[in-house]
Amino acid sequence: MAPGLKVGIAGIVIALILLIIGIPLWAVALVFVIAAAIPVGGYLMLDKSQRRRLRGIRRRQVGR
């Protein structure tokens, strides 16, 4: 599992736990947005050749 995906899943789990505990909804939403933004930000920081290489790797894994 990719590190970015792990961060995203962990953030969503933490947001759900905070929601159950009773933290204000805006704080839970903020944690959720940050958890979703970390992997997206990491992908957007790649240059064109790195993104192309990553897409190629994903295509090869799907085509197994």
C-alpha positions in Angstrom: 0.0 0.0 0.0 1.4 3.4 -0.9 2.4 5.8 1.8 0.0 8.5 0.6 -2.9 6.0 0.7 -2.0 5.1 4.3 -2.0 8.7 5.3 -5.4 9.2 3.6 -6.9 6.2 5.3 -5.5 7.2 8.7 -6.9 10.7 8.4 -10.3 9.4 7.6 -10.3 7.0 10.5 -9.1 9.8 12.8 -11.9 12.1 11.5 -14.5 9.4 12.2 -13.2 8.9 15.7 -13.3 12.6 16.4 -16.8 12.7 15.1 -17.9 9.9 17.5 -16.1 11.6 20.4 -18.0 14.9 19.8 -15.5 17.3 18.4 -17.1 20.1 16.4 -18.0 19.2 12.9 -15.8 21.9 11.3 -12.7 20.4 13.0 -13.6 16.9 11.8 -14.1 18.3 8.3 -10.7 20.0 8.4 -9.0 16.7 9.4 -10.8 15.0 6.5 -9.8 17.6 4.0 -6.2 17.6 5.1 -6.0 13.8 4.9 -7.3 13.9 1.4 -5.1 16.7 0.3 -1.8 15.1 1.3 -1.7 12.4 -1.4 -3.1 14.8 -4.0 -0.4 17.3 -3.1 2.3 14.7 -3.4 1.0 13.7 -6.8 0.9 17.3 -8.0 4.5 17.9 -6.9 5.7 15.3 -9.5 6.9 16.6 -12.8 5.4 15.3 -16.1 7.9 12.5 -16.6 7.4 11.2 -13.1 3.6 11.3 -13.5 3.9 9.4 -16.8 6.1 6.8 -15.2 3.6 6.4 -12.3 0.7 6.0 -14.7 2.6 3.4 -16.6 3.4 1.4 -13.5 -0.3 1.6 -12.5 -1.4 0.3 -15.9 1.0 -2.6 -15.8 -0.3 -3.6 -12.3 -3.9 -3.5 -13.4 -3.1 -5.5 -16.5 -1.7 -8.5 -14.6 
